[in-house]
Amino acid sequence: MTPAQRLDSGLAALALDLGPAARQRLLTYTELLLKWNRVYSLTAICHPGRIVTHHLLDSLAVLPHVREPRLADIGSGAGLPGIPLAIANPDLSVILVEANQKKCAFLEQARIDLELGNLTIVRERIEHWRPPDPLPAAISRAFSELSVFAEHARHVLAPGGVLYAMKGQRPVEEMKVLPAHLHVARIVDLRVPGIDAARCLLTITTED
């Protein structure tokens, strides 16, 4: 199965109806990852098909559950999940927050090559970054434990804002040690086509 066929099959399984332009951007992003990965070690996954399943589809599985108009992707790395989400939803304004200089160079080039006007890159550690306008939501795919992610990122949120944490198995032990002002409001179990492993999305609300 080609990457394009794998992508089409996965999008159908996720019930995501993306147009030809978005699908082509996702495939171009896959090619960019493979090209830059040879020098910058952006991901341990080097097979195009696995990039489609383990990066693109894994990121896009959360799309139906992110309803806010603006979103920060914390510790974005190679742009995951932020770039696939920005491609799939042009109305979503995505800010990629990443401290690593080489990864930011890749993110800037990807933004240009993919012509993503709804994407912004910020080279900064999340604990030091102060957005000009507080955000309604922030997301992390593999940033850290829940308590660390929430404590480092909650200052970027507007009142009533939410944090989304993408995880594998439900992080029961991590949830137990969350501070009292952080609450797991929702857990959604995700089924990602091509991945035979648990995935879930946690929605965390904050109270000061």
Secondary structure, DSSP 8 states (H G I E B T S, - for coil): --HHHHHHHHHHHTT----HHHHHHHHHHHHHHHHHHHHH---S---HHHHIIIIIIHHHTTGGG---SEEEEET-TTTTTHHHHHHH-TTSEEEEEE--HHHHHHHHHHHHHTT-TTEEEEES-GGG---SS-EEEEEESSSS-HHHHHHHHGGGEEEEEEEEEEESS--HHHHHTS-TTEEEEEEEEE--TT--S-EEEEEEEE--
